[in-house]
């Protein structure tokens, strides 16, 4: 009987769901078995079918499989150990490039075979070059890996540039493993080709050498895979964006505006009787009624919403009003008693003297420092509750996430890519926003969007990951009580084929509340200044199962003129949209004295169970009675 066509063989994987690079290795073991059976078969070697050329044809076909494996970005290391490993890898890659070019020239139909000496030089260089052979470089790579346990060492180092590169430590280790393993496969394939070629040219038997090469290679790759799996199991899979070199409104961050803002109001204007019988503390919830005798109230825009939590600081003050185009009301305030709110300095519009006064000798009409909760056209406080999902019917998955603002409404936006075999993703693009304005006909507060207010200004901080065998295909906000709540959609998929099962998609969330047996904890902001003023990078200070409330910036630092936290709108798209993503979250980056940022987080897929460097079966020579010649047409 004749063997099945080699192309059919290459399409079969040995293991159930190994990673692409492990699958390539298993494929080569199968190919290697068939080729050695032919090379060691006397009938094949004496038939005159041109064993050297037929060998190159098989390896050219195998190179097509190698080229189909996505190339990960080179890990951003500069340690001595990694640089030495890169140096040895470059030797192998250089040899492999020449090897493939040579093989392709020989495989062209009708081409004249190269002289035997040229073939022998190639094989001997791969195996025996005293200065830089492939065999020596492969052994050195394994020695370096085992000497320093490269993967575990990566976990112990800080890599601040991963924020900018948008790589999780888990993804980084996986990419390291792929980079190293693919280089080793190239080296091993060239070594076996060389042993086979020397056997064809009658330079020796070489089956023992080939078998020992295979055994040692299998042992080393098994140890490398075990080390990578152990490191992957411990490595963090989350990633997020860090502070940019320079904060830019509309490019790197946005703000909720006019939610709670410092506001100066005289008590006479906060009651319908225009009296000053009470004090500032009496006005915990009020509104602007009139502008008594056109005093300071006539020089500023009145609070058209609710006036909350008023306090008396001092009778008289100098006020630096903000520009008319600003979201702020004041730049800074300085009281006669020396207390300042905000950062005094220049004042382009000039300062305004504001003095409290006595009325009827008995009533002191005091200017109060209050908070203004003012919905309306100047307030950006709305969050879309519409789903943001990938096109699962066309096998697309989420590849990126960002918070964006359109008009007055904040949205979750995703990018999507096409899922392929064994975790490969073809990058796509950002899915267009479903834009709307809250005044559009048919839209309902609490259904289509959420309006932040003094009573309903909490956002839940959760980090959600899909179950094993599922992948991220959507995100959304919804309301749970008074909290803006984050959810993800997960869809099961077949890792080997890359096919999604859209009908089995499910929405997932952490529905814990403050009233639960183990309630959500609150992340409190302590005297929060605006985050763009921070002199140091702001770390993630939130944890899963927390919540945070939007509030005003600190009175002393900013005259309570800003709503914090700000919203980080930097796009989060690992590996430029080609990473496999399993989860997402909403986090807070901040520290004591800073309002910080609300930001998105992603979780890269857990690859650890797909790292499968199985030991190859023992090398077996051809049995002439059973193993017949593989015709040239089948290579």
N, C-alpha and C positions, 0 to 999 in steps of 0.2 A: 504494500500500500504506500501511497505518497503522503507526505506531511501536508497539513492544511496550509493555506497561504499565510505568509508572515504578517500581512496587514491585519488579518483576522486575529492573529495571536496578539498583536500589539494592542488591540482594543479590549482585551480581557485583563482585569485587575486581579491580583492574587488575594489581597485583603478586602474586607467588606467596605470600609470607608476611610482609607488612609489619605493623608494630605497629598497634594499634587506631586511634590518631590518624592515622597515615599512610594507613591504609585509608580512613578517613573523608574525608581530603583527596582521595584518588583518586576516591572515590565522588562527591564534589562536582564534580570536574572533568567527569565523565561527565554528571552532571545539568545542569551549567552549559552544556555543549555543546548538549544537547537544547533547553534553554530559550531559548538565544540563537538557535537555528535557527528557533524559533517566533516569537520577538519580532521577528526581522528578516525574517520571511516576510510579504509584503504580504497574502496570502490570509488568514493567521491574524489579522493586526491589523485587517483590514477586515471580518471575519466577525461581529463583534459578540458574541463569546463572553465578554467581560469579562476581558480579559487581566490587569488588575491583580489581580482576585480569584483567578484561576487561578494566577497567579504566587505569591500568598501560600499557596495550598493546597500547592503543591510545596515551599515552604520550611518549612511546618509539618511536612510529612512528613520533611523532612531533619532538622529539629530533633529528631525522635524518635530518629534515628540518633545525633546528638550526645549526647543524654541517656543513651543506652545505654553510652557509654564511661565506665568507672569513673573517678571523680574522685580523683586522688592527693592526699595531704595536702600543704598548702603548705610548701615547703622552709623550714627554720628559719634564715633568713639575716637579717642586719640591716645589710648593707653598703649604702653609698650607691647603688651600681649596681643592686643587687637591689630596693631600695625604690623607685627611680625606675621600674624595670620594672613593679613591682606597681602603681604609680600609673597608668601608661598602660594596664595590663591592666584596671584597675577602670573606666576610661573605656569601654573596649570592652564589658566585661561589663554595665555599666549600660545602654548603648545597646541591647545585644543583648536584655536582659530586656524593655525597652519594645518593641523590634522584634517579639519573639515574641508578646507579649501583644496587640499591634496585629494581627499576622497571624492569630492564632487567632480574634480577633473577626470578622475579615473572612471566615474560612474556614467559619464556622458556617453550615450550610444554612439558607436563608431569611433570613439577616441582611441589613440594608440597608447597602450599601457606604458607606464614609466619604466625606465631600466630597473632591473632587480636591485642594483646598488642603492637607488633612491628609496626603494621600499625598505630595504634593510636599514638604511640610515635613520629613517623615520622610527622604526621599531626600536632600534638600539638607543636612540636618543631618549625615547619615552622611558625605557627601562634601565638604561645603564650610564647615562651621561653623568660623569663624576662630579660635575659642578652644579647642575640644575636639572636632574631628571624628574619626570612626573612622579615616579615611584617614590623618590626621596621626598618630594614636596607633599605628597599625600600622607606619608608617615609623619612628617613634621607637623602637619596640621593637627593630626590626632594627638600627637605629643603635647602640642600647645594647649589644646582643648582640655586635656586631662591634667596638665600641669597647673592650670589656673582656674579650672571650672568656670569657663567664660560666662556661662549663663547665670550662675549664682552670683558671680562677681558683679554682673550688671545690676542685679537687684539691690546691691549694697551701695551703689553710687547714686548721687543726685544728678539728674539730667534736666536742668531748667529749660534747655532748648527744645524739649519734647513738646512744650506748650506751642511753640511757634511751628514746629514740624508737624504738630497734631498727630502724635503717636502715643499710644498707651505703652507702658512697660511690657505688657503681655504681647502686644503686637510687635514691639521691638525685638523681643526674644524670638518670636515666631519667624520674623524676617531674618534674624541672624541665623537661625537654624536652616531656613531655606537657602540662604546665600551660601553657607558652608556646605550643606549637603549637595546642592546642585554642582558646586565646584568639585566635590569628591566624586560624584557620579561621572563627571566628565573624565577625571583622572583615572578612575577605575576602568571605565569603558576603553580608554586608550591603552591601558596596560593589558587588558584581555585581548584587544585587537592585535597588539604587538606580539603576545605569546602565540596567538593563532597564526600570525603571519610567519613567524620564525619556524613554526611547525610545518607550514605549507612549503617553505623553502628548504626543508630538510636539514635545518640547523640543530635539530635535537627533538626530543619528545615533548618536553615542557608541560606535560599534563600535571606533573607533580607541582611544578612552580605555579601554574595557573590555579590549581586547587588550593595551594597554601595562600596565594594572594586572595582568593575568594573567602577562605575561612577567616583570615585576619581582617579583611575588610568588613565582613559581616559582624565580627565581634566588636570592632571599633565603632561601626555605625550604631549597633545596639546600645553601646555605652553612651554614645553621643545623644541618641534619642531619649534614653532614660534620664540623662542629665537635663535635657531640654524640657521633658515632661514635668520633672520635679520643679524646675524653675517656673514653668508656665502655671503650674498649680498654685504657686505662691504669688505670682506677679499680679499687680493691679491692672484691671482692664478698663478703668475709667479714664476719660480724658476731657479736657476743657480748655478754654482759652485763658491765658494770663493777661496781665496788664500790657497794653501796647506801648511802644516807645513814647507815644504822645496821644493823649486823649483828645478826640475830636467829636463834638456834638454832631449827630447825624451820620457819622461814619463808624465810630467805635462804641458810642453809647447814646442813649436817649433818656429822657426824663418824664416821669409822671409829673404833671404841673397843676398848681392851684388846688391841690387836694387838702393839705393843711399848711397854712402859710401865716407867718407872723404879720399882725395887722394892728395898727394904732387906731383906737376909737375912743372918743369921750363918752362917758357914761350917759350924758344928756341925750345922746343920739341913739341910745340902745333901748329906750322905752318910749311908749306912745305918749306919755305925759310930759316929756322933756324935762324931767326932774333930775336932781342929783341927790336924792334922799339916801341911796345905798352906797356901796363901795364897789371897787372893781371885782372883788371876789364873788360878789352876788351874781355876776353875769357868767354863769357856766354854760348857758345856752340862750342866745339872743339873736337879734337881727338888727340891721340898720334901718331906723325909722325916718329920721330927718337929718338935715344938716343945719344945726342951730347957729343962727347968725353968720352963716357962711365963713366959719373959721377954718381950721386946718382941713376939715372935712371937704371943703370946697377945692382944695389943692391936690387931692388924691382921688383915685377911683374908689368908690364905695364898695364894700363887700356885699355882693348881691345874693350870697348864700347865707349860711349860718355862721354866727360868731360864737366861738367856743372858748371856755377856760380862760377867762380874763384875769389878769394880775396887775397890781399896782407896783411900779418900780420907783418912780420919782415924779415930781410935779412937772419939771421943765426939762426940755431936751433940745438937741439939734438933730435934725433928720436930714440924711442925704438920700433923696429920692432917686430911684433907678430910672434909666432911660425909658421912654414911652414904649419902645419896641421890646423891652425886656420882660421875661416872665416874673421877674422880681418886682416887689413894690419899693424896697429900700436897699441901698448898698450898705449903709451902716447907720447906727443911732448912738448918740453920745448924750448921757444924762448929766445934769448939773452936779450930781453927787459923785461924778467921776466914772460911773459904770458905763461900759460900752457894749453894744451888741453888734456883732460883725467886726470887720477889720477897717477902722478909720484910715482915711487917706485922702486922696484927691476926690473931688466931687464935681463932675462936669456941669451939673445943673445948679450947683450952688446949694448950700445948706439952708434949711428952713427952721426958724426958731418956733418951737411949739411949747406953749405955756398953759398949764391948768389955771383955773380961776375960781374965785369965790362968788357965790350967788346968794343974795338976801342975807349976807353975813353969816349964815348958818350952814349953807351947803357948799361943799368943795366939789366942783365939777372936774373930776380927775381924768387925765388921759390914761387909758389902760392899754396894756400889751396883751393882745388876744391872738387867737387862731381863727383864720377864715377858711371855711369849707365851701368852695364856690364852684359848683358845676356850671357848665356853659361853654360857649365857643372858644374860650381861652384856656380851658382845662382839658388836658390830655390824660384821661383816667379810665379809659375803656379797654376791655380785653375781649377779644373774639373767643366765642365758645364753639366755633365750627371746627370740624375734624380736618386734620392735614394728613392725608394718606397717600401711599404710593399706589401705582397701577398694578395691583396684584394679578389681575387677569392677564396682563402681559408680562408676568414674572418679574416685576420690578419691586425693589426693596429700598428702604430708607438708607441713604448714604451720608446725609448731613443734616444739621439742625441749626436754626438760629431764631432769635427773637427779633422782630422787625416792627416798625411803626409806620402805618399808612394813615395819613390824616391825623385823627385823634385816637386811633384804635391800634392797640398792640396785638400782633398775631404771632403764632408759631408757624414757621415755614420750614419745609423739608426739601432736600435734594434727593433724587432717586437715581438708581442705576439698575442695570439688568443683571440678575443673578445667573451665574453659569455653573459649570461642573466644579465640584470639590472646593466650594467657597470662593470661586473667582467672581468678581463683579466688574462689569463694564460700566465705567462712569457715564452718567447722563447729565442732567442739569437741574437747576432749582425749579421746583414745581411752582407755577405762577400762583400768587396770592388770590384768595377769594375776597376781593376788596369790597368794603361797604362803609357807609357812614351811618351813624346811629339814627339819623333822621330819615333814612330810606323807608319807604312804605313797607309795612308788614313785619318789620323787625321788632323783637320783643326783648326787653331787658330781662336777664336771667335765663333766657332761652338761646338767643343769638349772640348776646354779649353780656358782659358784667360791668357794672358801674361801681368803681371804688367810692367809698364814702367813709365818714368817721366811724360808722358802726360796722362796715363791711370792707375792710382794707387788708385782710390777712391773705397771704399766699402760702400754700403748703410747699415744703421743701422735701422732696422725695427722690429716691434713686431707684429706678425700676429696671429689672432685667427679665428677659424672657426665659421660660423653662428650657431645659435641654431639648434640642430638636426644633426650636422655634427661632424666628428671626424678626427684627423690628420692621414693621410696615406702616406705622402711623403714630401720631401723637395728637393730643387735644387737651384743652382745659374744660372743666365742668365745675359746677358749684356743688359743694357739700356744706349745707348750712350757710354760714357767712364767709366761708373760705373758698378762694380760687384754688382749684385742685387739679393736679396734673395726672394724665393717664397715657399709657402706651398701647398700641395694637400689636399683637404678636401673631405670626402666621407660621404653621409647621412647614418644613421643607425637607427634601431628600438631599443630603449632602453630596452624595455621589453624582446624581443626575442634575442637581441644582433646580429641581422643579418645586414650586410652591403649591400649597393646598389651600386656596383662598377660602373655600367653604368652611374651613375649620379655624379661621381667624378668630381671635378673642381680644377684648379690651381688658387691660389689667391695671390695677391701681392699689394704693394703700389707703383704704377707706377709714383709717383711724381718725378719731376726733378728740376734742378736748374733754368730752364727756364720757369717754371710754374708760374701762377698768384701768388700763394703762394708757393715760392720755398722751397726746402729742405734747412735746415740750416746746416752749416758746424761745426763739432766739432773740434776745433783747439787744437793742442798739444803745450803747452807752455814750451819751453826749456826742452824737454823730455829726461830724463836719461833712461837707460835700466830698465825695470820694476822689474826685480829680485833683484835690489838693494834697493827697497823701504823698509823702516823700519816699515811701518804700512800696514795694509790690504788695498787693493785697492777697493773702492766701485764702483758700477755702476754709471757712470757719463754721459751716453748717454740717449737720448730720442728717441722715435719713430719719424720717418720722418727726421732723420739726416743722415749725411755721414761723413766719416773720410778718410783722405789720408795717405797711408803709406809714411813715410818719414825717414830721417836720425835722429839718436839720437843727442843730443845736442853737439855742438863743445866743449864747456868748460867742460862738464861733462864726455864725452866719446870720444872726437876727431871725432865725427860723424861716428863711426865705425860700428854701428848696425842699422838695419832697424826696426823701430817701427811703430805700436804696434807689440808685440809678439802675437803668436797664442796659446790660452788656449786649450789644447787637453784633458783635464780631461773629462771622460765620464759622461754624465748627464742621469741618468736612475732612476727616482723616484720609490721608494718602490721596488727596484730590478726588475723592469720590469713589475710590476703588477698594475701600475696606469693607469687611463684613461686619455689620452692626447688630447687636442683639438687644440693647437697652438704652434708656435715656433717663434724664432727670432734670430737676430744677434745683439749683444750688445758690448759695450766697457766698460771695468773696468779700471779706472785710476784716476789720480788727477794731480794737478799742479806740474810740474817738473818730471813727469813720463810718459813714452811712453804707459804704460798700456798694456792691453790684449784685443784682439778680442775674443769673447766667444759666445757660444750658450746659448739660453734660451728656456725654455718650458713653456707652460700654461696647468695646470691640468684642467680637465673637470669641468664645472659649475654644481654642484649637487643640487643647491638650490631649483630648481623646483621639485625635486623628494622627498623632505622631506615632507611627508604627514602623520602626525599622526592624522587620523580622529577619531572623537569621536565614540565610539562603540554604536550600537543600544541598546535600553533599554532591560534589562533582562526580559525574559518571561518564566513563568513556563509551564510545559507540559500541553497540553490539551488532556485528555485521549481519547476524541472522535476523535481527528485528529492525534495525535502523537503516533505512534505505536512503539513497541520495536525494537531497532536496534540489530539484531542478533550478537552474538559474532564473527561469521565468517567475519563480515564486519569491525571489528576494525583492 
